[in-house]
Amino acid sequence: MPRLLVNNKSICGSHELPLVSVYAAQAERSQVSEAHKNNTLSAYFQTLQLQASHRMLLYRTNKKYFRYTFRTITDQGFTSEYYRWYKNGIKHIPEDLILNPLICLIWYIGDGGICNSSKNNGQCIKIATNCFDKNEQERILLPQLSDFDARLCKAGKNKLTNEYQYAIYIPKKRMEQFFEFIGECPFPDYTYKWNFKEKFYPSYENYYEEWEKLYLNGVGYTHIARLYGADNTTVLTYLRKVGIYKRFEGYKQFYKEWEDMFISGMKYYDIAKKYNCCSQTVLHHLKQVNLF
């Protein structure tokens, strides 16, 4: 990367931006490693010195970290960038922003990462764009990331405005393509952001026999999936493979019987057991007819 050139004009000019403070947390170290220090400085400004300050508690990991800061000499280049990104003091995406591999690389290192989903054992890339307006993201960012099937997802609410914020997600099937676009990780300390697994789904082979017994005893495949923390498709695919899954056309012919049984005092899960179906199926119908 080109080095920032600092001259007397940039130091003494009337439009300097105040000194920039950048924070980097380094877990449980009294000082940052020399390698990491060199990587960071070579990427930005080689004349800077990292300084350690107080330890802070990161609530996400419940560990204490040292906080490091470095400061730059003021420069007019920072001022022009500030007004480009902050209109009337509010952060905006510049209308003329063009995403290229280098910009996306730096962006991903700073605000991106791999997300592992406990719901379906899947992976995706998340880029934190929470501070930007949703319409600006849809108009400026998403069209330039369309090759990666990028989309916006809710990322919590702003505590001050109580409005939803949005982050960019890239699905697993496009992760490798995105990493090819931005290139290899330039710094060893950030390689974890590139370490995605080709096959993230765990093996459930030890539970196949249990799945068969549960299904033959009337437990629906979606309920089995929830019990074992598996994806619905994973269970359904196996049941079809062993030839025991049968698509049922529906229980509509039994709805009146279910209603009468429930009104007479029979529990919905006992009704489900009698008809060899999922209890949620019976419960859903009873709720629809306002009996439950």
Legacy VTK file of the C-alpha trace (Angstrom):
# vtk DataFile Version 3.0
C-alpha trace
ASCII
DATASET POLYDATA
POINTS 292 float
0.000 0.000 0.000
1.277 3.567 -0.641
2.650 5.301 2.388
1.030 8.526 3.590
3.214 11.523 2.790
3.233 14.083 5.576
4.538 17.614 5.009
4.513 20.921 6.873
1.312 21.954 5.148
-0.501 18.881 6.348
0.740 19.442 9.886
-0.004 23.159 10.085
-2.914 23.538 7.671
-6.157 25.073 8.852
-8.332 22.091 7.872
-6.639 19.269 9.736
-8.689 16.394 11.049
-8.022 15.724 14.768
-5.588 12.942 15.555
-7.061 9.545 14.717
-7.225 6.915 17.446
-7.466 3.267 16.426
-8.010 0.514 18.944
-6.843 -3.079 18.653
-7.573 -5.610 21.382
-4.854 -8.170 22.062
-5.955 -10.963 24.386
-4.014 -11.487 27.591
-0.759 -9.923 26.416
1.268 -7.232 28.106
2.421 -5.978 24.710
1.474 -6.593 21.120
3.620 -9.071 19.189
6.310 -7.584 17.004
4.955 -9.423 13.954
1.442 -8.071 14.457
2.828 -4.600 15.097
4.795 -4.671 11.841
1.806 -5.996 9.896
-0.503 -3.306 11.210
1.900 -0.453 10.673
3.015 -1.510 7.209
-0.618 -1.620 6.157
-1.213 1.922 7.345
1.485 4.308 8.528
4.981 3.043 9.231
5.997 5.953 11.443
3.529 5.156 14.237
4.064 3.623 17.655
1.560 1.369 19.382
0.972 2.218 23.010
-0.587 -0.076 25.615
-3.270 1.312 27.889
-5.573 -0.160 30.518
-7.067 -3.656 30.430
-10.739 -3.854 29.510
-13.315 -6.583 29.922
-14.890 -7.907 26.736
-18.317 -9.169 27.747
-18.691 -11.469 24.720
-15.807 -13.677 25.900
-15.801 -12.605 29.563
-12.025 -12.099 29.352
-9.816 -9.115 29.991
-7.859 -7.654 27.098
-5.238 -4.962 26.758
-6.284 -2.091 24.565
-3.726 -0.606 22.192
-3.902 2.752 20.464
-1.887 4.505 17.818
-2.131 8.040 16.558
-1.336 9.641 13.241
-0.164 13.101 12.347
-3.089 15.187 11.089
-3.490 15.319 7.324
-5.863 17.068 4.942
-6.557 13.722 3.256
-8.374 12.596 6.381
-10.507 15.727 6.332
-11.761 15.194 2.799
-12.579 11.552 3.572
-14.422 12.595 6.708
-16.750 14.938 4.812
-17.206 12.280 2.136
-18.499 9.764 4.660
-20.145 12.067 7.224
-22.814 14.378 5.839
-23.952 16.849 8.493
-22.183 14.661 11.050
-24.178 11.539 10.108
-22.416 8.541 8.587
-23.445 7.746 5.008
-22.215 5.553 2.178
-20.706 7.738 -0.566
-22.795 7.545 -3.730
-19.658 7.157 -5.855
-18.210 4.291 -3.782
-16.936 1.501 -6.042
-16.111 -1.813 -4.374
-12.950 -3.473 -5.646
-10.963 -6.430 -4.234
-8.666 -4.224 -2.123
-11.507 -2.226 -0.582
-13.457 -5.410 0.161
-10.338 -7.023 1.647
-9.743 -4.186 4.120
-13.476 -3.971 4.807
-13.713 -7.702 5.531
-10.679 -7.693 7.849
-12.140 -4.838 9.868
-15.870 -5.550 9.916
-16.357 -9.051 8.519
-16.164 -12.608 9.716
-17.529 -16.133 9.408
-20.754 -16.918 11.252
-21.564 -20.436 12.429
-25.263 -21.122 12.843
-26.297 -23.360 15.742
-29.791 -23.586 14.231
-28.873 -25.473 11.070
-25.138 -26.084 11.474
-24.461 -23.811 8.515
-21.955 -21.080 7.794
-22.033 -17.705 6.101
-20.058 -14.484 5.875
-21.329 -11.508 7.825
-20.153 -7.962 7.216
-21.207 -5.510 9.894
-22.921 -2.590 8.166
-25.256 -1.879 11.073
-24.441 1.828 11.156
-25.554 2.440 7.572
-29.031 3.198 6.309
-30.854 0.182 4.864
-31.863 2.002 1.679
-28.293 3.125 1.039
-27.045 -0.434 1.436
-29.671 -1.743 -0.986
-28.902 0.990 -3.509
-25.083 1.166 -3.342
-23.629 -1.989 -1.785
-25.874 -4.940 -2.692
-25.794 -4.393 -6.485
-21.988 -4.523 -6.356
-22.081 -7.727 -4.312
-24.750 -9.462 -6.377
-22.241 -12.034 -7.713
-22.017 -13.370 -4.156
-25.800 -13.442 -3.547
-25.368 -10.905 -0.766
-28.474 -9.915 1.158
-29.447 -7.840 4.156
-30.560 -9.386 7.431
-31.744 -7.768 10.626
-28.949 -7.280 13.148
-30.746 -6.072 16.236
-32.213 -2.684 17.070
-30.513 0.637 17.621
-30.738 1.349 21.342
-31.296 5.049 20.761
-33.827 4.988 17.920
-35.305 1.506 18.541
-35.133 0.918 14.773
-33.808 -2.247 13.178
-30.252 -2.274 11.892
-29.075 -4.419 8.991
-25.904 -6.338 8.166
-24.756 -7.970 4.931
-24.724 -11.764 4.672
-23.071 -13.899 1.995
-24.292 -17.540 1.921
-21.973 -20.509 2.294
-22.236 -21.479 -1.374
-20.613 -18.132 -2.291
-18.009 -17.930 0.466
-15.193 -19.490 -1.534
-15.966 -17.195 -4.470
-15.830 -14.144 -2.188
-12.473 -15.210 -0.734
-11.100 -15.665 -4.246
-12.271 -12.124 -5.031
-10.545 -10.452 -2.059
-7.481 -12.714 -2.142
-5.515 -14.477 0.568
-5.314 -13.138 4.097
-2.354 -10.701 4.221
-1.718 -11.020 7.968
-1.315 -14.251 10.004
-3.315 -12.812 12.918
-6.471 -12.698 10.774
-6.311 -16.084 9.059
-9.166 -17.323 11.248
-11.465 -15.137 9.152
-10.620 -17.272 6.122
-10.919 -20.685 7.812
-14.294 -21.964 6.663
-15.063 -25.649 6.396
-15.915 -27.274 3.091
-18.314 -29.632 4.862
-19.547 -28.059 8.046
-22.480 -30.379 8.679
-21.674 -32.966 11.368
-22.309 -36.658 10.976
-25.456 -38.074 12.574
-24.741 -41.699 11.695
-24.834 -42.736 15.353
-28.453 -41.543 15.592
-29.917 -43.045 12.395
-31.394 -46.070 14.183
-33.009 -43.828 16.798
-34.482 -41.638 14.050
-36.060 -44.662 12.410
-37.663 -45.834 15.661
-38.993 -42.368 16.471
-40.429 -41.884 13.005
-42.089 -45.314 12.961
-43.598 -44.488 16.362
-45.281 -41.407 14.952
-42.767 -38.607 15.583
-42.562 -36.229 12.612
-39.220 -35.651 10.908
-39.241 -31.938 11.800
-39.649 -32.804 15.476
-36.826 -35.357 15.243
-34.624 -32.664 13.703
-35.320 -30.333 16.623
-34.573 -33.057 19.166
-31.137 -33.731 17.670
-30.246 -30.203 16.607
-30.189 -31.281 12.959
-31.482 -29.650 9.818
-34.951 -30.805 8.692
-33.567 -31.780 5.300
-30.893 -33.970 6.894
-33.489 -36.103 8.678
-35.896 -36.155 5.745
-33.158 -37.193 3.309
-32.163 -40.129 5.514
-35.756 -41.336 6.010
-36.287 -41.277 2.264
-33.000 -43.094 1.709
-34.013 -46.024 3.913
-37.487 -46.077 2.354
-39.620 -45.455 5.436
-40.732 -41.900 4.736
-44.235 -41.682 3.356
-45.748 -38.426 2.278
-49.161 -38.160 3.856
-51.820 -36.235 1.989
-53.198 -34.741 5.137
-55.332 -35.312 8.210
-58.320 -33.254 7.091
-60.593 -36.292 7.181
-59.878 -36.631 10.905
-60.263 -32.982 11.947
-63.859 -33.394 13.144
-62.899 -36.454 15.180
-60.003 -34.568 16.770
-62.287 -31.700 17.719
-64.851 -34.019 19.301
-62.167 -35.919 21.234
-60.599 -32.716 22.527
-63.963 -31.276 23.572
-64.717 -34.501 25.431
-61.529 -34.031 27.473
-58.874 -35.958 25.580
-55.409 -34.343 25.507
-54.072 -33.235 22.136
-50.902 -35.329 22.484
-53.002 -38.432 23.218
-55.018 -37.706 20.073
-51.781 -37.439 18.095
-50.577 -40.761 19.497
-53.815 -42.460 18.525
-53.575 -41.195 14.951
-49.832 -41.776 14.719
-49.026 -38.173 13.889
-47.013 -35.333 15.351
-48.636 -33.688 18.385
-47.917 -30.265 16.862
-50.118 -31.188 13.894
-53.090 -31.775 16.177
-52.316 -28.730 18.289
-52.046 -26.502 15.216
-55.497 -27.522 14.001
-57.092 -27.068 17.417
-55.648 -23.559 17.596
-56.977 -22.754 14.130
-60.529 -23.639 15.187
-60.085 -21.785 18.494
-60.432 -24.866 20.664
-57.017 -24.534 22.310
LINES 1 293
292 0 1 2 3 4 5 6 7 8 9 10 11 12 13 14 15 16 17 18 19 20 21 22 23 24 25 26 27 28 29 30 31 32 33 34 35 36 37 38 39 40 41 42 43 44 45 46 47 48 49 50 51 52 53 54 55 56 57 58 59 60 61 62 63 64 65 66 67 68 69 70 71 72 73 74 75 76 77 78 79 80 81 82 83 84 85 86 87 88 89 90 91 92 93 94 95 96 97 98 99 100 101 102 103 104 105 106 107 108 109 110 111 112 113 114 115 116 117 118 119 120 121 122 123 124 125 126 127 128 129 130 131 132 133 134 135 136 137 138 139 140 141 142 143 144 145 146 147 148 149 150 151 152 153 154 155 156 157 158 159 160 161 162 163 164 165 166 167 168 169 170 171 172 173 174 175 176 177 178 179 180 181 182 183 184 185 186 187 188 189 190 191 192 193 194 195 196 197 198 199 200 201 202 203 204 205 206 207 208 209 210 211 212 213 214 215 216 217 218 219 220 221 222 223 224 225 226 227 228 229 230 231 232 233 234 235 236 237 238 239 240 241 242 243 244 245 246 247 248 249 250 251 252 253 254 255 256 257 258 259 260 261 262 263 264 265 266 267 268 269 270 271 272 273 274 275 276 277 278 279 280 281 282 283 284 285 286 287 288 289 290 291
